[in-house]
């Protein structure tokens, strides 16, 4: 693993720990993700990044929940007020 990828690894593992996200068992995938991010950073600095690298990085980021769109949002808790539209289309009782 390159030195740049090791630094990225340390940052990501710390972030995952804070989230309570499991890393064990996914070390190979995380290594590829970190190496790709390091290579992409170098390419950006040289001005020769390409969309294939960017898209691959996006896919890895989504796999590790590192994008806003891939964040898990828990469902709201508590009992709801019921379905406000449950009686639509039904006739009101006249009795």
N, C-alpha and C positions, 0 to 999 in steps of 0.2 A: 504494500500500500504506500502511495506517495506521502510525503510529509504534509502536503496541502490537504489531501484526503483525510489524513489522520486528524488534522485540526477540525475539519468539518464533521468528522465522526464524533469527536468529543462534544461538540456543540449540539449535534442532533441527539446523541444519547442522553445528554442532560435534559434537553427539551422533552424527550419522550418520557423520561423518569418523572418530570414535573406533571406530565399529562396522565401518568399511570399507564402508559402504553408499553406493551410487551415488545421486547427486542430479541429475547432468547429464541433461537430457532430461525431467525431471519438475518443472521449476520452476513451471509453471502450476498443477499439482496441489498442490504444496507451498505456493504462495501462497494458494490457496483454503483449505487446511488451516489455515494460520497465521491468516488473516483470520477463519475460523470460530472458532478457539480464542480469539482476541482478543474477538470478539463474545460468545462464551459466557462469558468471564471478566467482561465488563461486565454481562451479564444476571444472572449470579450475584450480583454486587455490588448490583445494583438489586433483586434478589429476584424477577425475572420471567423466569427461564430456562424453557424448555419442552423436553419430551421429544424433539420433532423435532430440535432443535439438538443435544441430547445424543446422539441416535442417529446423526445425521450425523457428529458429531465422532468417535464410536466407529468408524464405518466408515473415516474418513480415518486414524485412529490405526492401525487394523489394516492398511491399505494401506501405511503407512510403518513397520510392525513396531514400533509404540510401545505395544503392549499385551502383558502377559505371555503371553496365549494365542496371539499372533501371532508370538512369537519363534521363530526356527528353532533346533531342537535337533539337533545333528549325531548321526548314528547312531554307536553305540559301535564303536570300531575293534578290530582284532585278530581272530584266529580264535577262534571259539566252541568250546565243548566238544561241539558236536553237539546233536542233538535228543534230550533225555532220554526222550521219549515215542515215539521212532521204532519201537520193538519192541512197543508196546502192541497187544494183540489177536493176537499171533503166538504159536504154541506153542513152547515151549522145546524145543530138539533133545535127543533122548534118546540119541544115539550117543556 
